[in-house]
Amino acid sequence: MTTAVAAPPAEHLLDTKRGKRILMLLLAVAFLDFVDASIVNVALPSIRSDLDFSLRNLQWVLSGYLLTYGGLMLLGGRASDLFGRRRLLVSGTILFACSSLASGLAPNDTVLILARMIQGAGAAMMIPAALSTLTTTFSEPQDRYKAMGAWGAVGGLASAAGVFLGGVITELVDWRWVFFVNLPAAALILRAIFRLIPADEAVEERESLDVLGAVLITVGMLLLVYTIVEAPNVGWGDARTVAGFAVAGLILGGFVAYEARHPHPIFPFSIFRVKGLAAADVTMVTAMAGFYTMFLLITLYMQNVLELSKLAAGSAYLPPTFGVAVSAGITTQLMGKVGTRPVIVAGAILGAGGIFWLSKIPVHGSYWSDVLPGLMVTAFGLGGVLVGTTTAAQEGVPPDKAGLAAALINSSMWLGGALGVAIFSAVANSRTADRLAQHASQKVALTAGFQDALLLAAIFLAAAAVIAVRSPNTHGEQATMPAVEPMLEPEPEAA
């Protein structure tokens, strides 16, 4: 008589040595790209002094990166689906490294701004390729939640750690090393990509790229982000701003009409049939407008009102960095039990409360009593929102559209950041100008501007909580995408 032997339970990929290494690689890509959006904040005064920047052009050290990062993200995401994720990851990392070197060696403001824009283009290729690789590799629900929790934690950690690292590097070495540090990091990432990520299929086997659609979405997104970034300088009611939004709207409208009739569109609108995707994207735009701008405003407050040094201002973000990590870990555990909706709503409410607390910053304040408590509450909210929305936006997405879904949620993140900086900076500058006209001191006027802008940022977070209430509540039941088989091949021996 034959006795049936039960097969041993399948091992989770994330429990294997190879799975852990793949996850660490993808998180390193995310950290590198996310951190470069904020690492230059504290270094801006030194950059301005060394390269003789005008105040108007100085903002483009930040905005240039966001412009191409957000503007090219959708193209990068779809290209990774069509032509291969490893190809886009390798190409983007090389482009990112070369532009980082050019940024560090920049002899003048024009070269630095151009290099930062190219750096953003490289990041727009890397991030959707990395996130879609993560979601197609760790497809089992338990692995997915852990991996997405780690990804969300890295997003929050990088936002806070970027300010810290920028302050330390600028104070102890030189602002140029803010860019040079990317080179060894990129080299290590490239080595790991070739060791861990399998080669893509031949390009000839992929469907052809919708060239006109690619041009329309790229031009439309670039013009939209550019108009948002420039609006505070030229005025929201200025003819240039109105024309920019109008032309961007026409181009994007034409893109939608063209894609609806194309047999192989670069942007298949059927992706929005995936439950929770659109709600997650809208929530991310609204929430990140508040979160991202908060970091900028509080950094300016600590340097210009509290008169903290670059090193002290950067170090001020160490506690919130750990807060984001703790929050992401808790969120990862909660999502499997209560779903994504409650953690997103709770995170947005915490974020709104924390930023509202920060809107009360006084002229004669203290970091320990007036800044740190609000930062910690905000950090816990940020971890919940990032992990929850990113997970919700990836649930149930088919593998051939994973890059597009990844690009959508990351575009939402940076579009929200650019929108927030544009709107809230205009609010802060207007209030500051009014108080200066009333003969208030510089610190009093600046603080009043920061207070008004932070209050509006808190309102945006409250709105994000309301939007999230209407989103579907996913528990991982849609995570049915098959894992990519080559990921399970034995890892080659180290050289």
Sequence and secondary structure as in RCSB ss.txt:
>XXXX:A:sequence
MTTAVAAPPAEHLLDTKRGKRILMLLLAVAFLDFVDASIVNVALPSIRSDLDFSLRNLQWVLSGYLLTYGGLMLL
GGRASDLFGRRRLLVSGTILFACSSLASGLAPNDTVLILARMIQGAGAAMMIPAALSTLTTTFSEPQDRYKAMGA
WGAVGGLASAAGVFLGGVITELVDWRWVFFVNLPAAALILRAIFRLIPADEAVEERESLDVLGAVLITVGMLLLV
YTIVEAPNVGWGDARTVAGFAVAGLILGGFVAYEARHPHPIFPFSIFRVKGLAAADVTMVTAMAGFYTMFLLITL
YMQNVLELSKLAAGSAYLPPTFGVAVSAGITTQLMGKVGTRPVIVAGAILGAGGIFWLSKIPVHGSYWSDVLPGL
MVTAFGLGGVLVGTTTAAQEGVPPDKAGLAAALINSSMWLGGALGVAIFSAVANSRTADRLAQHASQKVALTAGF
QDALLLAAIFLAAAAVIAVRSPNTHGEQATMPAVEPMLEPEPEAA
>XXXX:A:secstr
            GGGSHHHHHHHHHHHHHHHHHHHTTTTTTTTHHHHHHHHT  HHHHTHHHHHHHHHHHHHHHH
HHHHHHHH HHHHHHHHHHHHHHHHHHHHH  SHHHHHHHHHHHHHHHHHHHHHHHHHHHHHS SHHHHHHHHHH
HHHHHHHHHHHHHHHHHHHHHHT TTHHHHTHHHHHHHHHHHHHHHS     GGGS    HHHHHHHHHHHHHHH
HHHHHHHHH TTSHHHHHHHHHHHHHHHHHHHHHHH SS SS GGGGGSTTHHHHHHHHHHHHHHHHHHHHHHHH
HHHHTS   HHHHHHTTHHHHHHHHHHHHHHHHHHHHH HHHHHHHHHHHHHHHHHHHTT  TT  IIIIIHHHH
HHHHHHHHHHHHHHHHHHHTT  GGGHHHHHHHHHHHHHHHHHHHHHHHHHHHHHHHHHHHHTT  HHHHHHHHH
HHHHHHHHHHHHHHHHHHHTS    STT      GGGGS      
